[in-house]
Amino acid sequence: MTDAADDTGIGTLSFEEALKRLETIVHRLESGEASLDEAITLYGEGDRLRAQCEARLKSAEARIEKIVAGGDGRAGGVRPFDEA
C-alpha cells in the first residue's frame, strides 16, 4: 500500500489502483482512527485520486463509439457514444 504522504506517483497508477487507494483512504477517514494531520493529508491525496479517476473515465468515455446499424441491419459505421 502507498504511504499517505507519498502520493507523487498518483498519475502512474492505473484506474483500478487509484480507485482501490481512494477506497482505502475513505475507509480510514470514516473509521475516525486518523489524527487530524493525517486526515488532512489523506483528504488531499484522496482529492487528487478522485480527479485522476474522473479524468480517466472522461477519457475512456470520449473513446467509446456507438455502432450504427445501416438500413439492412448490418453495421454501417460508428459515431460518438453520446451523440443522439
Sine and cosine of phi, psi and omega as CSV:
sin_phi,cos_phi,sin_psi,cos_psi,sin_omega,cos_omega
0.00,0.00,0.60,-0.80,-0.01,-1.00
-0.96,0.29,0.66,-0.75,0.09,-1.00
-0.91,0.41,0.67,-0.74,-0.05,-1.00
-0.83,0.55,-0.56,0.83,-0.04,-1.00
-0.99,0.14,-0.31,0.95,-0.05,-1.00
-0.97,-0.22,0.97,0.25,-0.01,-1.00
-0.93,-0.37,0.37,0.93,-0.01,-1.00
-0.93,0.38,-0.36,0.93,-0.02,-1.00
-1.00,-0.07,0.27,0.96,-0.04,-1.00
-0.81,0.58,-0.66,0.75,-0.04,-1.00
-0.90,0.43,-0.31,0.95,-0.01,-1.00
-1.00,-0.05,-0.15,0.99,-0.01,-1.00
-0.96,0.28,0.58,-0.82,0.14,-0.99
-0.94,0.35,0.24,-0.97,0.04,-1.00
-0.83,0.55,-0.71,0.70,-0.04,-1.00
-0.90,0.43,-0.65,0.76,0.03,-1.00
-0.91,0.41,-0.68,0.73,0.01,-1.00
-0.90,0.44,-0.67,0.74,0.00,-1.00
-0.91,0.42,-0.65,0.76,0.03,-1.00
-0.89,0.45,-0.68,0.73,0.03,-1.00
-0.90,0.44,-0.66,0.75,0.03,-1.00
-0.88,0.47,-0.66,0.75,0.05,-1.00
-0.89,0.46,-0.63,0.78,0.04,-1.00
-0.89,0.46,-0.68,0.73,0.01,-1.00
-0.90,0.44,-0.72,0.70,0.00,-1.00
-0.86,0.50,-0.69,0.72,0.02,-1.00
-0.88,0.48,-0.70,0.72,0.00,-1.00
-0.89,0.46,-0.69,0.72,0.00,-1.00
-0.92,0.39,-0.66,0.75,-0.01,-1.00
-0.93,0.37,-0.46,0.89,-0.03,-1.00
-0.94,0.35,-0.40,0.92,-0.02,-1.00
0.98,0.21,0.14,0.99,-0.04,-1.00
-0.99,0.14,-0.31,0.95,-0.06,-1.00
-0.98,0.19,0.62,-0.78,0.11,-0.99
-0.93,0.37,0.21,-0.98,0.00,-1.00
-0.86,0.51,-0.73,0.68,0.01,-1.00
-0.88,0.48,-0.68,0.73,0.02,-1.00
-0.91,0.42,-0.66,0.75,0.00,-1.00
-0.88,0.48,-0.64,0.77,0.02,-1.00
-0.91,0.42,-0.69,0.72,0.03,-1.00
-0.89,0.45,-0.72,0.70,0.01,-1.00
-0.89,0.46,-0.65,0.76,0.01,-1.00
-0.88,0.48,-0.69,0.72,0.02,-1.00
-0.88,0.47,-0.70,0.71,0.03,-1.00
-0.90,0.44,-0.68,0.73,0.02,-1.00
-0.87,0.49,-0.62,0.78,0.02,-1.00
-0.91,0.42,-0.64,0.77,0.04,-1.00
-0.93,0.38,-0.63,0.78,0.05,-1.00
-0.90,0.43,-0.67,0.74,0.03,-1.00
-0.86,0.50,-0.70,0.71,0.00,-1.00
-0.89,0.45,-0.65,0.76,0.02,-1.00
-0.91,0.42,-0.71,0.71,0.00,-1.00
-0.88,0.48,-0.68,0.73,0.02,-1.00
-0.89,0.46,-0.69,0.73,0.01,-1.00
-0.90,0.44,-0.66,0.75,0.01,-1.00
-0.91,0.40,-0.63,0.78,0.04,-1.00
-0.91,0.42,-0.68,0.74,0.02,-1.00
-0.90,0.44,-0.64,0.77,0.03,-1.00
-0.90,0.44,-0.70,0.71,0.02,-1.00
-0.90,0.43,-0.66,0.75,0.01,-1.00
-0.88,0.48,-0.63,0.78,0.00,-1.00
-0.92,0.40,-0.43,0.90,-0.02,-1.00
-1.00,0.04,-0.29,0.96,-0.03,-1.00
-0.95,0.31,0.74,-0.68,0.03,-1.00
-0.86,-0.51,0.52,-0.86,0.01,-1.00
-0.99,-0.15,0.77,-0.64,0.03,-1.00
-0.98,0.22,0.77,-0.64,-0.03,-1.00
-0.97,-0.23,0.81,-0.58,0.01,-1.00
-1.00,0.09,0.67,-0.74,0.07,-1.00
-0.98,0.18,0.02,-1.00,-0.01,-1.00
-0.86,0.51,-0.46,0.89,-0.01,-1.00
-1.00,0.01,0.10,1.00,0.02,-1.00
1.00,0.06,-0.10,1.00,0.01,-1.00
-1.00,0.03,0.37,-0.93,0.02,-1.00
-0.86,0.51,0.81,-0.59,-0.05,-1.00
-0.92,-0.39,0.07,1.00,0.00,-1.00
0.60,-0.80,-0.18,-0.98,0.02,-1.00
-0.72,-0.70,0.36,-0.93,0.12,-0.99
-0.54,-0.84,0.32,-0.95,0.01,-1.00
-0.81,0.59,0.61,-0.79,-0.09,-1.00
-0.85,0.53,-0.65,0.76,-0.09,-1.00
-1.00,0.08,0.02,1.00,0.03,-1.00
-0.97,0.23,0.70,-0.71,-0.03,-1.00
-0.93,0.36,0.00,0.00,0.00,0.00
